[in-house]
Amino acid sequence: MKISVKKIRIVLLHTLRLLIGLQIIWGIAWIVANLKNFQNFKETTELLAISDSMLTDEYVGILYPVLIKAAVFIASWIPIPYYCYLYLLQLIAGFCIIYKLLEKFTDRLLLTLWIMTIPTVIQFYLAVLPQALAAPILLLCVYYCYRADWLKGGLALLASGLLIPEYFLFGGIFYVVELLIHTVKNKEERKKVFGKGILVLLIGCLIVVGVANVTVERYSRGRMARTPAAMLLHRLVWPNFSNTSYFWSQEVMDVFTVDDLFEVATYPDRVATQFGMEIERVYGVEKAQGIYLGMAGVTMRIRTREITDGILADFWQYSVPMLTYFGGTKEMGASFAGWNYQCMKQNTPLLTKSYVIYSGNVFWIIFICALLYGLLGKAEKGAVKGQAETRRFMKRIIVLCMIQAVWYTMSAAGMQDYKNVIVISIGWAMAAAFFLTPAESVKTENENCHFI
């Protein structure tokens, strides 16, 4: 008996409805159960301290501590825990932005709820951390830049950068590239388009620099200066501080013993909080940069294979966070993913464990089913190709995800943390949603092109 392509697609649709529906129900149950609970992240403690002093360093943006301070003020008048206000803000903002991003997608409401309830995403909407706000805002910047709305794109770029400093770089790359593309295409108003875009970008840069001059004080949070040389040190040298100590310059060995360097190698954070702080205290920031580059160069020469393998492994983990983070959830102290998972399940262990296991495994079943649905749609007579405009937008999202994966891979070793790449988790889900979206609503008998 011959099975038609149309019947296979209908089976895939029903399968997707069931799997996505179950995840949404599970996710909503987790949200309800944890809406009044507090996840104990180390970064949250730091953000609370910054909200009191309003003084930060190059690693942390100032906007989220401002939001914390506002939430604490509201909580002093209305007796609800301050973090509940932040959770509501993050949930509402995240839902609205993702819903906006999916405006050309079929059944955007259902798909928005699905994306929101992915464990690697939803956990941080119920946490006092800036990533949950910064990630969708960064995607919104790309959206508006693609639409040539330079003012709104600039505002989104500014907001994401004030939440997480490196996001200003990610969004800025897209802003400039899209501005150049639209300037070349728009021959009639080339000067006007370019002038408006550049003006908005310059104003945004001036605001960021001005805010940094007021709120950023180097070493105020006990970390080394954030420079390209410091990033290379962290990426290439850790964890080889002790086993490569024979090759270090006398300047390094005058400050640290081999035992000290072994202690630095036991935990990646100590590169910034212990090694870098002491080197810069003794030699100053400028001379320290040369020391860092020398150590990075030596390590790269003698441990090329180990470093290359580490970079590739880290890039893989950042590129596919939903697939790789389960390996880090086995033990609390073994990884950042393990600590995140421990925070997630601390109040609802059974619900969280079942939710994470189901969603983590089913995500890829959903993705494969969506991919097959899209590919079979092209083969079916009367079906159409994916939306050209949506496809172009998705290409930009994919490029953004790759830039982010490269940045976090090269900025440090041993610190693979899926909360830093929420954009990538959302990007994978948007790719699955894209395969479910036809170009035009071409309907055949007994089938509607809409997903649900």
N, C-alpha and C positions, 0 to 999 in steps of 0.2 A: 504494500500500500504506500503510495507516494504521499509524502507530507509536504505541503506547500510552504513557501517562505513566509507567507502571511500568517499561517497557523503557528509557526515557530515564533514569530514576533509576538503574537498574542500570548503565548505561553511565557515568553520572557517578560512581557509587561505584567502579567499576573504575579510572576515570581518577584519582580522588582517591587510591586505594590506591597506584597506581604513583608518582604525583608525590610524595606524602608519604613513601613508603618510600625513594625515591631521596634525598630531602633528609636523612632520618634517617641513612642509610648515609654520605652525604657528611659530615654533621655529626659523626658518631662518628669518622670517619677524621680529621677536622680536630682533634678533641679528643685523640685518641691521639697524633697527630703533634706537638701543641703542649703536651702535659701537663707537659713538663719545660722548656719555653721561657718566657722572660720578656719581656713587652711593656713597652717603655720609654716610659711615660707621664710627663709632667711632674708630674702630680698624685701619682704614686707616689713620686717623689723627695721631695716635700713630706710625704707621709704617713710615710715612713721617718724623716725628721727629727723629726716630731712624736712618733713612737713612742719616740724617744730622750729628748726633753725633757718629754714629756707636757704640752705647752703649745700651745694652739691659739688661733684667733680665731673670730669669729662665722660664718665661712664653712665651717668643717670640724668635723664631729663627732669626739668623742674615742673612741668605741667601736671603730672600725676600727683606729686606732693601737694600742689595747690588744690586739686580735686579732693584729696584726703582731708585737707584743712577745712574745705567747704562742707564736706560730709560730716565732719566732727562738729562743726558749728550748728548744722541743722539738727544733729542728734542731741545737742544740748537743749534744744527747744522742743523737739518731738522725741520722746523716749524710745527710740528704736536704734539698735546698734548701727554705728556709722557705716560699717561695711555693707549693710543691707542696701543703703542708698547707692553705694558704688556698684553693687551687683545689679540693681535695677537699671542704673544708667548704662552699664556695659551690655546688659541683655537687650535693652531697647535699641541702643545705638547699633549693636552688632546685627540685630535682626533687620533693622531698617536699611542699613548699608548693604548687607548681603542681598536683601530683597531688591534693592536698587540695581545692584550689579547684574542680577538675573533678569532684567527687564525684557530682554529679547529671548528668554528661554521659555520653553513650555512648562506650564504648571509651576510657576516660580514660588508660590507659597509653600507647597509641599517640599520642594527641593531646598528652599531656605531653611525650613524646619529640620530637614535631614542634615544639612551642612552644620547647622547650629548644634546639633546633638551628637556630632562626632566627638568621642572622648578627648582626643588631643586638642580639641577646640573648646568644648563647653566647660572643661575643668577650670579654665582661666577666666571665664566670664563670672565665675563665682569665687574669685580670688582677688586679693588686694595687690594687683600687679598691673603694669601699664600695657603688657602685650595684647590683652584682649581688646583694648581700644585702638592701639596703634596699628595692629594688623589690618582690620577692615578699613581704617582711615587711609592707610597707605594704598590699599587696593582702590579706594575711592579716588585718590590722587591720579592713579593710572587711568581710571575710567574717564575722569574729567579732562585729562590731557589728551586722551584719544578723541574725545568729543570737541577738542579745541576750545574748551571753556577755561581759559587761563586763570581767571580770577578764582573760581571755585577750586581748580586744581592747585593753585598756589596756596589757598587757605588750608586745603587738606594736607599738602606737603608741609606747611608750617606746623600744623597741629601734630602730625606724626613725628616730626623732628623734635618738637618740644617734649613729646612723650618719651621717645627713645632716640638719642642723638644720631645714630647711624642710619635711621630711617630717612633722615633728611638727604643723605647721600643716595640711597636707593631711589627715592621719589624724584630727587633732583636729576638723576641720569635720565629718567623717563621724561621728565618735564622738558629738558633741553633737546632730547632726540625728537620728541613729538613736535616741539616748536620748530625745529629745523625742517622736519617733514612737511608740516603744514605751510611753512614759509615758502618752500620750493614749489609746492603744489598750487598755492594761491598766488598766481602771478599778478592779478589785478590789484590786490591789497597787500602785497608782500611786506612793504615797509610798516604798514599799520599793524599787521598781525605780529611781526617780529618785535616791533617796538613795544606793543602792549604786553606780550609775553615776557620779554626781558625786564620790563619795568616791574611787573609783578614779582619776578624771581629776585631781582635786586632788593626790593622792599622786604621780601621774606628773609633774604640773607642778612640784611641790616638788623631786622628784628631778632633773629637768632643770635647774631653777634652781640647785640645790645643786651639781651637777656643773659647771655653767657657771662658778659663782663660784670653783671650785677650779682649773679647767683652762683657762678662756678668759681671754686677755689681749689686749686690743685693740692692734692694730698689731704683734703679735708675729710675724706672717707677712708684714709689709710691705704691708698693704692698708688702704684707708680703712675707716672704720666702716660697718657694714652697716645702713643706715637706709632708710625709704621715700623720703626725699629723694635719697639716693645712688642708689637704683634708678631714680628718674625721670631723674636726670642721665645715667645710663648708657643708658637707653632712648631718651630724647628728644634728647639733645645729641650723642652720638657718632653719626656721624663728623663733625659740624659744628663742631668746636672751632676750627678755623682759618678756614674760610670764613664764619663768623658772628662772628668776633672783634670786628668793628666795633661790635657791639651789647653786648658784655660790659661789666660794670661796671668802674670804675677799680680796684676791689679785686682783680679777677682779673688785669687787665693790669699791676698793680704786681708781681705774682708771676711771671707768664709773659710771654714774648715771643710774637709770632705764629709764629715758627719752633718754639718749644717746643710750642705748641698744635697745630701741624701734625704734630709727632712723636707727640703723644698720639693724633691722629686716625688714625695709620697702623695701630694695633693696639688692639683693644678692651680688652685687659687693662690697658693703661696708664691707663685712666680711674681704676681703683682703686689701682694701684701707683705711679703717677707724679702725676697731677693731684690726685686726692683726698688723697693722703698729704701733699702739699706745702701745699695749701689749709688742711687741718686742722692742720698744724704751725704755720702762720703765724697763723691766725685762731681756732683752737680748734674743737671739734666743733660746739658750739651755733651759733656764727655761720656756720660753713660750711654748715649746713643751709639757711639763708636764701639764701646765695649759690647753692647748687645749685638751689633752687626758682626763683630769679630767672632763672637760665640756662635752665632747662627751660621756663619760661613764655615767654620771649623766642623760643626756638627753635620752640616749638609755634606761635606766632603767625606767624612769617615763613616757616616751612618745613612748613606743615601737610600739604601733599600728599605730600612726600617721606617724612615721618614716618609718615603713615597707610599709605602703600604698604609701607613697611618693616615695620610692625607686622603687616599682613595677610600679607605674605610669610613672616615668621618664624613666625606662628601656623600657617600651612599646613605649613611644614617640620616643626614640632614635632608637629602633629596626625597627620601621615602619614609617620613617619620611614622606613619601609621603601621608600616610593616616592621620597622626595626625597633620601636620603643618597647615592645613586649619583652625583648631579651634583657632589658634593663630594669624590669619590674620584679625580678625574683627576690632581690635583697635590697633593703632600704639603703644601706651604706655603699652599695657597689657602684652606683652611678647616679647622675642627676635624674635620669628617668625613674630610677628606683625611689628616689626621695619624692619626686612629684607624685608618683603612684601612692606612696605611703600617705602623703598629705591628702590625696583625693579620697582615700578609703577610710581615713581615721574616724569619721563619724558614722559612716554607713558601709562597713566592710563587705557584707554579703551582697548587698545591692550593687556596690561599685564593682566587685570582682566579676559578678555575672554580666553586668553591663559592659565592662571593658572586654571581657572574653568574647561576648557575642558581637559587639560592634567592630572590634579589631579584626575578627575573622571574616565577618560578613561584608565588611567594606570592599574587599577585593572581589568577592562574589558579585556584589552590586556593580562594581566597576567593569568586570568582565561581561556580565549580562548586558550592561548598557552599551559596551563596545560592540558586542555581537548584534544588538538591536540596531545600532547605527549602521554597521556594515551590511547587514541583511536588508536594511532599508534602501541602500544604494542598489542592491542587486534586484530588488523587487520591481517589477514593471509598474510604472506609474508613480514611483517614489521619487523624491528629489534629493539633491545634495544638501549638506548642512548650510546654514545661513552664512553667507559670505562675510557679512559685517560681524557676526558673532565669532566667526572663525578668526578674523583679524584681531579682534579684542582678546581672544583666548591665547593667541600667539604672544601678545604682550604680557599676559599673566604668566605664561610659561617662562619667558625671558626673565621676568622679575623674580620668579621662584629660583631660577638658576643663579642669578646674581646673589640672592640672599644665601643660598647654599654655599656658594664659593666664599662669600664674605665670612660667614661663621666658621667654615672649614679652615680658612687661612688666618683667622684672628686669634685662635687659641687651639691647643691640643688637650684632649682629655676632658672637654667640657661640653659634650654632646647633650643638648637640652632641647627637647621638642617644643618647649614653650617659646623659644626664640624663632621658630619657623611655623607659627600658626598660619602665616600667609601660604606656605607650601601645602599644609593640610587642606586649607580651603581651595587652593588651586587644583589639587587632585580631584576633589569633589566636584568642582566646577567643570573639569574635563569630562567626568562621567555624565554630568547634567547636559553637557554640550552634545554628546552622542544621542541623547533622547530628544533633541530638538530639531525638527525638520526646518527647511528653508522657508517654504510657504505652506500654509495649511491645506495640503493636497489630501483629500479624503477619498478613500476607496470604499467600496461596498462592505458593510459589516465591520469597518474599522475606522476609528477616528485617530488622526495623527497625534492628538493630545495624549500625554503620558497617562494621566488619570482622568 
